[in-house]
Amino acid sequence: MKIVTLCSSGSCCPVVKIAETQVEIGEPGNLCVLTMEQWQTLKERIVKEEA
């Protein structure tokens, strides 16, 4: 699993947790869980500036 913190302090910021079958974005109480297919679509749309 890869974990990316979305701010420089690293203590109370949302994180992106990338596992084999899913990606979790957020923090406890405010969490979005994506399938790998959804994650790939999101990344492609961001790169193409469609989001």
Secondary structure by P-SEA (a helix, b strand, c coil): cbbbbccccccbbbbbbbcccccccccccbbbbbcaaaaaaaaaaaaaccc
